[in-house]
Amino acid sequence: MWASASATPVATLVKDPMIACAPILCTRWIAYTDTVLHACIQTLEA
């Protein structure tokens, strides 16, 4: 098992990148979804 002294920095390292990356991932996901929806709409209209 992890010692509490080493678990705290690990937990911080795990949390911080997620906090930093979440907005980027959300933006990319929205852009990807928008692209897919646009492609589907074009296919349906064709």
OpenMM code with the backbone's topology and positions (N, CA, C; nanometers):
from openmm import Vec3, app, unit

residues = "MET TRP ALA SER ALA SER ALA THR PRO VAL ALA THR LEU VAL LYS ASP PRO MET ILE ALA CYS ALA PRO ILE LEU CYS THR ARG TRP ILE ALA TYR THR ASP THR VAL LEU HIS ALA CYS ILE GLN THR LEU GLU ALA".split()
positions = [
    Vec3(0.0838, -0.1204, 0.0000),
    Vec3(0.0000, 0.0000, 0.0000),
    Vec3(0.0873, 0.1254, 0.0000),
    Vec3(0.0308, 0.2354, -0.0485),
    Vec3(0.1025, 0.3626, -0.0498),
    Vec3(0.1170, 0.4161, 0.0916),
    Vec3(0.2322, 0.4729, 0.1189),
    Vec3(0.2473, 0.5496, 0.2430),
    Vec3(0.1786, 0.6836, 0.2209),
    Vec3(0.1178, 0.7381, 0.3252),
    Vec3(0.0428, 0.8627, 0.3075),
    Vec3(0.1322, 0.9761, 0.2588),
    Vec3(0.2606, 0.9709, 0.2947),
    Vec3(0.3535, 1.0758, 0.2525),
    Vec3(0.3714, 1.0756, 0.1002),
    Vec3(0.3745, 0.9575, 0.0376),
    Vec3(0.3935, 0.9515, -0.1068),
    Vec3(0.2604, 0.9556, -0.1811),
    Vec3(0.1518, 0.9215, -0.1142),
    Vec3(0.0213, 0.9202, -0.1806),
    Vec3(-0.0276, 1.0615, -0.2100),
    Vec3(0.0044, 1.1564, -0.1225),
    Vec3(-0.0451, 1.2931, -0.1410),
    Vec3(0.0091, 1.3575, -0.2687),
    Vec3(0.1406, 1.3543, -0.2937),
    Vec3(0.1903, 1.4111, -0.4209),
    Vec3(0.1342, 1.3381, -0.5420),
    Vec3(0.1164, 1.2073, -0.5316),
    Vec3(0.0612, 1.1312, -0.6437),
    Vec3(-0.0813, 1.1766, -0.6719),
    Vec3(-0.1612, 1.1934, -0.5671),
    Vec3(-0.2990, 1.2398, -0.5841),
    Vec3(-0.3013, 1.3787, -0.6474),
    Vec3(-0.2097, 1.4639, -0.6054),
    Vec3(-0.2016, 1.5989, -0.6615),
    Vec3(-0.1633, 1.5929, -0.8091),
    Vec3(-0.0674, 1.5081, -0.8437),
    Vec3(-0.0251, 1.4940, -0.9828),
    Vec3(-0.1383, 1.4400, -1.0690),
    Vec3(-0.2196, 1.3538, -1.0117),
    Vec3(-0.3310, 1.2975, -1.0874),
    Vec3(-0.4397, 1.4023, -1.1065),
    Vec3(-0.4690, 1.4796, -1.0027),
    Vec3(-0.5768, 1.5790, -1.0106),
    Vec3(-0.5403, 1.6968, -1.1001),
    Vec3(-0.4218, 1.7544, -1.0819),
    Vec3(-0.3866, 1.8779, -1.1517),
    Vec3(-0.3866, 1.8655, -1.3039),
    Vec3(-0.3278, 1.7604, -1.3621),
    Vec3(-0.3356, 1.7498, -1.5082),
    Vec3(-0.4797, 1.7392, -1.5577),
    Vec3(-0.5652, 1.6722, -1.4826),
    Vec3(-0.7054, 1.6628, -1.5221),
    Vec3(-0.7711, 1.8000, -1.5211),
    Vec3(-0.7428, 1.8795, -1.4185),
    Vec3(-0.7986, 2.0146, -1.4095),
    Vec3(-0.7450, 2.0999, -1.5248),
    Vec3(-0.6168, 2.0838, -1.5553),
    Vec3(-0.5546, 2.1618, -1.6620),
    Vec3(-0.6051, 2.1176, -1.7993),
    Vec3(-0.6253, 1.9879, -1.8178),
    Vec3(-0.6608, 1.9346, -1.9493),
    Vec3(-0.8103, 1.9362, -1.9764),
    Vec3(-0.8920, 1.9400, -1.8728),
    Vec3(-1.0368, 1.9303, -1.8923),
    Vec3(-1.0916, 2.0329, -1.9916),
    Vec3(-1.0564, 2.1630, -1.9797),
    Vec3(-1.1098, 2.2594, -2.0771),
    Vec3(-1.0660, 2.2294, -2.2199),
    Vec3(-0.9418, 2.1833, -2.2361),
    Vec3(-0.8903, 2.1498, -2.3696),
    Vec3(-0.9677, 2.0311, -2.4261),
    Vec3(-0.9875, 1.9289, -2.3425),
    Vec3(-1.0597, 1.8105, -2.3870),
    Vec3(-1.2040, 1.8445, -2.4209),
    Vec3(-1.2669, 1.9290, -2.3398),
    Vec3(-1.4052, 1.9702, -2.3668),
    Vec3(-1.4137, 2.0442, -2.4993),
    Vec3(-1.3200, 2.1352, -2.5220),
    Vec3(-1.3199, 2.2129, -2.6461),
    Vec3(-1.3014, 2.1214, -2.7661),
    Vec3(-1.2078, 2.0277, -2.7550),
    Vec3(-1.1838, 1.9352, -2.8660),
    Vec3(-1.3045, 1.8461, -2.8890),
    Vec3(-1.3688, 1.8005, -2.7794),
    Vec3(-1.4852, 1.7133, -2.7920),
    Vec3(-1.5990, 1.7868, -2.8601),
    Vec3(-1.6198, 1.9131, -2.8221),
    Vec3(-1.7253, 1.9946, -2.8834),
    Vec3(-1.6954, 2.0146, -3.0321),
    Vec3(-1.5695, 2.0446, -3.0638),
    Vec3(-1.5309, 2.0647, -3.2035),
    Vec3(-1.5496, 1.9358, -3.2835),
    Vec3(-1.5114, 1.8224, -3.2246),
    Vec3(-1.5264, 1.6924, -3.2907),
    Vec3(-1.6741, 1.6609, -3.3135),
    Vec3(-1.7561, 1.6812, -3.2101),
    Vec3(-1.8995, 1.6554, -3.2208),
    Vec3(-1.9614, 1.7433, -3.3285),
    Vec3(-1.9218, 1.8705, -3.3309),
    Vec3(-1.9729, 1.9641, -3.4305),
    Vec3(-1.9366, 1.9175, -3.5713),
    Vec3(-1.8142, 1.8692, -3.5898),
    Vec3(-1.7690, 1.8208, -3.7201),
    Vec3(-1.8495, 1.6992, -3.7634),
    Vec3(-1.8704, 1.6064, -3.6705),
    Vec3(-1.9459, 1.4847, -3.7017),
    Vec3(-2.0906, 1.5189, -3.7359),
    Vec3(-2.1519, 1.6059, -3.6559),
    Vec3(-2.2903, 1.6462, -3.6836),
    Vec3(-2.3006, 1.7144, -3.8195),
    Vec3(-2.2046, 1.8004, -3.8498),
    Vec3(-2.2041, 1.8712, -3.9779),
    Vec3(-2.1936, 1.7714, -4.0931),
    Vec3(-2.1060, 1.6717, -4.0792),
    Vec3(-2.0892, 1.5698, -4.1821),
    Vec3(-2.2178, 1.4888, -4.1992),
    Vec3(-2.2830, 1.4551, -4.0881),
    Vec3(-2.4081, 1.3791, -4.0945),
    Vec3(-2.5172, 1.4595, -4.1641),
    Vec3(-2.5265, 1.5873, -4.1317),
    Vec3(-2.6282, 1.6736, -4.1925),
    Vec3(-2.6036, 1.6848, -4.3430),
    Vec3(-2.4780, 1.7020, -4.3821),
    Vec3(-2.4452, 1.7114, -4.5247),
    Vec3(-2.4809, 1.5818, -4.5963),
    Vec3(-2.4552, 1.4678, -4.5306),
    Vec3(-2.4862, 1.3383, -4.5906),
    Vec3(-2.6366, 1.3225, -4.6083),
    Vec3(-2.7132, 1.3636, -4.5076),
    Vec3(-2.8592, 1.3532, -4.5153),
    Vec3(-2.9164, 1.4453, -4.6230),
    Vec3(-2.8563, 1.5633, -4.6391),
    Vec3(-2.9050, 1.6593, -4.7384),
    Vec3(-2.8687, 1.6173, -4.8804),
    Vec3(-2.7605, 1.5431, -4.8946),
    Vec3(-2.7118, 1.5049, -5.0274),
    Vec3(-2.8078, 1.4081, -5.0966),
] * unit.nanometer
topology = app.Topology()
chain = topology.addChain("A")
for resn in residues:
    res = topology.addResidue(resn, chain)
    for name in ("N", "CA", "C"):
        topology.addAtom(name, app.Element.getBySymbol(name[0]), res)
